[in-house]
Amino acid sequence: MTIDRFDPMPIYRQLAEIVIARIRAGELGPRDLIPSESQMVKDHGVARDTARQAVAYLREQGWAFTLPQRGTYVSARENWPSEDR
């Protein structure tokens, strides 16, 4: 998946959906480190604030959790939104 700047979905949501797709596909499993904000900036050509918003969205939805100074990880399956359990 790539970022589509003409898509009406906000870029941070598109970025989050890319990570969610990787989780659903099994590329990233519970307790796996998700790409860092810096890596998202580099890989997708987005602003750091956009990457930060994407990570915040993943946390809000239950897909990820952050450990200070360690990174952001995929949440346990039971924390994922109900349609994805």
C-alpha positions in Angstrom: 0.0 0.0 0.0 1.1 3.5 -0.7 -0.1 7.0 0.4 -2.5 8.6 -2.1 -2.4 12.3 -1.6 -5.7 12.7 -3.6 -7.6 10.3 -1.4 -10.1 12.1 0.8 -9.0 9.9 3.8 -6.4 11.9 5.9 -2.8 10.9 5.3 -2.3 9.9 8.9 -5.2 7.5 8.6 -3.8 6.1 5.4 -0.5 5.5 7.1 -2.2 3.9 10.1 -4.2 1.6 7.7 -0.9 0.5 6.1 0.3 -0.6 9.5 -3.1 -2.2 10.3 -2.9 -4.1 7.0 0.5 -5.5 8.0 -1.0 -6.6 11.4 -4.0 -8.3 9.7 -1.7 -10.0 7.2 0.4 -11.4 10.1 3.6 -9.5 9.1 3.4 -7.8 12.5 2.2 -9.8 15.5 1.4 -9.0 19.1 4.4 -7.5 20.9 6.2 -6.8 17.6 7.7 -3.3 17.2 5.8 -1.2 14.6 7.8 1.0 12.3 9.1 4.1 14.2 8.0 7.6 13.3 11.3 8.2 11.6 11.0 5.0 9.5 7.4 6.1 8.5 8.7 9.5 7.4 11.5 7.9 5.4 9.4 5.1 3.8 6.3 7.1 3.0 7.6 10.7 2.5 5.2 12.1 5.2 5.9 14.8 7.8 6.9 13.6 11.3 3.7 15.1 12.7 1.7 13.0 10.3 3.6 9.8 11.4 3.0 10.9 15.1 -0.8 11.2 14.4 -0.8 7.8 12.8 0.8 6.2 15.8 -1.6 8.0 18.1 -4.5 6.7 16.1 -3.2 3.1 16.3 -3.0 3.5 20.1 -6.5 5.0 20.3 -8.0 2.2 18.3 -6.3 -0.5 20.4 -3.9 -1.7 17.7 -0.7 -0.6 19.5 0.8 0.5 22.8 3.9 2.6 23.5 6.6 2.0 26.1 8.4 5.2 26.8 12.0 5.2 25.5 11.4 1.7 23.9 9.0 2.2 21.0 5.5 1.3 20.0 4.4 -2.3 19.8 1.4 -4.3 18.4 -1.2 -4.8 21.1 -2.4 -8.2 22.2 -5.1 -9.5 19.9 -7.8 -9.1 22.6 -7.2 -5.3 22.5 -7.8 -5.0 18.7 -11.1 -3.5 17.5 -13.8 -6.1 17.8 -14.2 -6.9 14.1 -10.5 -7.8 13.9 -10.3 -10.4 16.7 
